[in-house]
């Protein structure tokens, strides 16, 4: 049996509010096989931005919900930094359990989050209850353009 990684930081009230914002975004915009993931990002100034994934017939053109939320934040506030970010998945109608749950960011989103704020917090699944992890903990051996890496 695979044991969940035990992240040390439990969810705060503001973390739960962020999960609720991501959940509301995907509930409002869910389309089976098109929009299945919602995200919410809180900037360091406290403003919340949401996004949903943008699927496409040509798969490589798809955009993750975290990138959409980050793009909205950058357009509206510039480089305000990422205090915390979360993504949630809406199950397809064929799944018996219709609970929207926290999901981990994909590798590309982990890189993007780290690039925009290496001190960002990420809400991740952790057994029955989500937990918070620093982005650096989710991205060991981060890619770097520099020779020193």
C-alpha positions, 0 to 999 in steps of 0.5 A: 500500500502506497503511503501518502507523503506527510507534509507538515503544514495543515490547511488554514482558513485561507487555504480552505477558502482557496480550495472553495474558490477553485471548486466554485470555478470548476463547478461553474465552468465544468464541461465533460472532456473539456474543462475538468480542472479548476485552480485558484491562486492567492497573490502575496497582496491577498487577491484571489484569481481563478482559472479552469483548464482549456482543453483542445482537440490538438492536445499539445495546445491545452492549457492547465488551470494553474497557468490560466489563473496565473495569467489572470493574476499577471495581467491584473496585478503584474508580478505580485507573487504567488502566496498559495495555489491549488488545483481541483478536479471535477470527476466525469459524469460516469464516476460514481463519486462526484466529489471534487478533490484537490490534485497535484500540479503537473510537472510543467505547472510545477516549473511555472509556479516555481519560475514565478515565485520560488517561495510559493505554497501549493495545496496538494493531496495528502491522504484524506486531507489536503496539506500545504507544501513549498513548491521547492519540495515538489520540484527537486533538482529544478531546471535552470538556464544558468550553468550553475543550475 
